[in-house]
Amino acid sequence: MHTESVTTHSEFRHARRALRPLAGVLLGVLLLAGCAPDPGLRVEDPGVPAPTVTASEPAGPPDEPFSAGEVREAIISANGPARQQGMDQVHEVLLVCSGCLRLHDPFIAGGQKFQIAMVSTPSDQQLFAGVVVSEEDGEPEVNLIVSGHDLTLTPGRGGTLVAQESTYRERDPECCPSGWSVRVYRYHDGRFEAGQRISQNSGN
């Protein structure tokens, strides 16, 4: 007796969300291979070329050389370029919430270690910003702040940093964005440069 497998719309939507991070990685591989993006994708703001694929360097523990508390204090007291990126919300959240910052996997770029601190909202622990910190004269220095809805920052190959966020498609409910956007950051001449933004926002 033949049994037909039926996939509901809800199951398909759940599976599609689970594959979003993998989709971002696969798109990066396609770009490195010289393939054009799928017609359903939108490439915005062309930047630096995609980095050469090489093995990632081990970066050690996420809380070295600085603890989460030390990184939080550095962000709160940051001024100059670090405060000129429109990230006042990060500062305000960390002033009142010591548990809203967590350290994630660090990475090596240009022979230097960078720590990654993710910042969430106090009410629902939704990740909305990531801060990249390095050591300068024995003190933590803020090098990059990235914001986005349901944001992830992941060390990539060749000393790159991959930022992925959820985006809303037309008719998405407020709770559940179904699109995504990926951007690769590359460390060059002492600063991070943003590469192409690849996004999928249009509904099928």
C-alpha positions as CSV (number, residue, x, y, z in Angstrom):
1,M,0.0,0.0,0.0
2,H,1.5,3.3,-1.1
3,T,1.6,6.0,1.6
4,E,2.1,9.6,0.5
5,S,4.0,12.0,2.8
6,V,2.2,15.3,3.3
7,T,4.1,18.5,4.5
8,T,1.9,21.2,6.0
9,H,2.5,24.9,5.3
10,S,3.5,25.4,9.0
11,E,6.1,22.6,8.8
12,F,7.5,24.0,5.6
13,R,7.8,27.5,7.1
14,H,9.5,26.1,10.2
15,A,12.0,24.1,8.1
16,R,12.7,27.1,6.0
17,R,13.6,29.3,9.0
18,A,15.8,26.5,10.4
19,L,17.8,26.6,7.1
20,R,18.3,30.3,7.0
21,P,21.8,30.3,8.5
22,L,22.9,27.6,6.1
23,A,21.4,29.5,3.2
24,G,23.6,32.5,4.1
25,V,26.7,30.3,4.2
26,L,25.8,28.7,0.9
27,L,25.3,32.1,-0.7
28,G,28.8,33.2,0.4
29,V,30.2,30.1,-1.2
30,L,28.4,30.8,-4.5
31,L,29.8,34.3,-4.5
32,L,33.4,33.1,-3.9
33,A,32.9,30.6,-6.8
34,G,31.9,33.4,-9.1
35,C,28.2,32.3,-9.4
36,A,25.5,34.9,-9.8
37,P,22.9,35.2,-7.0
38,D,19.5,33.6,-7.4
39,P,16.9,36.0,-9.0
40,G,15.0,36.0,-5.7
41,L,17.9,37.6,-3.9
42,R,18.8,41.2,-3.7
43,V,22.4,42.4,-3.5
44,E,22.8,45.8,-1.9
45,D,25.6,48.2,-1.4
46,P,28.6,46.5,-3.1
47,G,31.7,46.8,-1.0
48,V,35.0,45.0,-0.7
49,P,35.5,41.8,-2.7
50,A,34.7,38.5,-1.0
51,P,37.6,37.3,1.0
52,T,39.8,34.4,0.0
53,V,38.7,31.1,1.6
54,T,41.3,29.9,4.0
55,A,41.3,27.9,7.3
56,S,40.1,29.9,10.3
57,E,42.7,30.5,13.0
58,P,42.0,29.4,16.6
59,A,41.2,32.4,18.7
60,G,41.1,30.9,22.2
61,P,38.4,31.5,24.9
62,P,35.7,34.1,24.4
63,D,36.5,35.8,27.7
64,E,40.2,36.5,27.1
65,P,41.8,38.9,27.4
66,F,38.7,40.7,28.7
67,S,35.7,39.5,30.7
68,A,32.1,40.3,29.8
69,G,32.1,43.0,32.6
70,E,35.2,44.6,31.3
71,V,33.8,44.7,27.7
72,R,30.5,46.1,29.0
73,E,32.3,48.9,30.8
74,A,34.4,49.7,27.7
75,I,31.2,50.0,25.6
76,I,29.5,52.2,28.1
77,S,32.5,54.6,28.3
78,A,33.3,54.5,24.6
79,N,33.4,57.8,22.7
80,G,34.6,59.2,19.4
81,P,34.1,56.9,16.4
82,A,32.5,54.1,18.5
83,R,29.7,56.5,19.6
84,Q,29.2,58.0,16.1
85,Q,27.6,54.9,14.7
86,G,24.1,55.7,16.0
87,M,24.3,53.0,18.6
88,D,22.8,54.9,21.6
89,Q,20.4,52.1,22.3
90,V,23.3,49.8,23.0
91,H,24.7,52.3,25.5
92,E,21.3,52.8,27.2
93,V,20.6,49.1,27.5
94,L,24.0,48.3,29.0
95,L,23.7,51.1,31.5
96,V,20.7,49.4,33.2
97,C,21.2,45.7,32.3
98,S,24.5,44.0,33.2
99,G,23.1,40.6,32.0
100,C,22.2,41.9,28.5
101,L,25.8,41.3,27.2
102,R,27.3,37.9,26.4
103,L,30.6,37.0,24.8
104,H,30.5,34.8,21.8
105,D,33.3,33.0,19.8
106,P,36.2,35.3,19.1
107,F,38.2,35.4,15.9
108,I,41.6,36.4,14.5
109,A,42.0,39.0,11.8
110,G,45.2,40.6,10.7
111,G,47.1,38.6,13.3
112,Q,45.0,40.2,16.1
113,K,42.3,38.7,18.3
114,F,38.9,40.2,18.4
115,Q,36.2,39.4,20.9
116,I,32.5,39.4,20.0
117,A,29.9,40.7,22.5
118,M,26.2,40.3,21.7
119,V,23.7,42.7,23.2
120,S,20.0,41.8,23.8
121,T,17.0,43.6,25.0
122,P,16.2,43.4,28.7
123,S,12.5,42.4,28.3
124,D,12.7,39.5,25.8
125,Q,16.4,38.8,25.4
126,Q,16.2,39.6,21.6
127,L,19.6,40.1,20.1
128,F,19.8,43.5,18.4
129,A,23.5,44.4,18.4
130,G,26.9,43.0,18.3
131,V,30.1,44.7,19.4
132,V,33.6,43.8,18.2
133,V,36.4,44.5,20.7
134,S,40.2,44.3,20.6
135,E,43.1,45.0,23.0
136,E,44.8,48.3,22.8
137,D,47.5,49.2,25.3
138,G,46.1,46.6,27.7
139,E,42.6,48.0,27.5
140,P,39.5,46.9,25.5
141,E,38.8,49.0,22.4
142,V,35.5,49.0,20.5
143,N,36.3,48.4,16.8
144,L,32.9,47.8,15.3
145,I,29.2,47.9,16.2
146,V,26.6,46.1,14.1
147,S,22.9,46.3,14.7
148,G,20.0,44.2,13.3
149,H,16.9,42.2,14.3
150,D,17.6,38.8,15.7
151,L,21.3,39.4,14.8
152,T,24.1,36.8,14.7
153,L,27.8,37.5,14.3
154,T,29.9,34.5,13.3
155,P,33.6,34.2,12.6
156,G,34.1,33.4,8.9
157,R,37.0,32.1,6.9
158,G,40.1,34.2,6.2
159,G,39.6,36.4,9.3
160,T,36.2,37.7,8.2
161,L,33.1,38.3,10.3
162,V,29.6,37.3,9.0
163,A,26.6,39.3,10.2
164,Q,23.2,37.8,9.6
165,E,19.8,39.3,10.7
166,S,16.1,38.6,10.2
167,T,14.2,40.9,7.9
168,Y,10.5,41.4,7.3
169,R,8.8,40.3,4.1
170,E,5.5,41.8,2.9
171,R,2.6,40.5,5.0
172,D,4.9,39.1,7.7
173,P,3.3,39.3,11.2
174,E,5.2,41.5,13.6
175,C,6.4,38.5,15.6
176,C,7.8,36.5,12.8
177,P,10.1,38.0,10.1
178,S,10.7,35.4,7.4
179,G,13.4,37.1,5.3
180,W,17.1,37.4,6.0
181,S,20.1,39.6,5.3
182,V,23.8,38.6,5.3
183,R,26.9,40.9,5.2
184,V,30.6,40.0,5.5
185,Y,33.0,42.3,7.3
186,R,36.7,42.2,6.5
187,Y,39.5,43.8,8.6
188,H,41.7,46.0,6.4
189,D,44.2,48.7,7.2
190,G,43.2,48.8,10.9
191,R,39.5,48.9,10.5
192,F,36.5,46.7,9.5
193,E,35.0,47.2,6.0
194,A,31.6,46.0,5.1
195,G,31.2,43.8,2.0
196,Q,28.1,43.1,-0.1
197,R,24.8,42.8,1.7
198,I,22.8,39.8,0.4
199,S,19.2,39.7,1.3
200,Q,16.0,37.8,0.6
201,N,13.0,39.9,1.3
202,S,10.5,39.3,-1.4
203,G,7.8,36.7,-0.9
204,N,7.3,33.7,-3.1
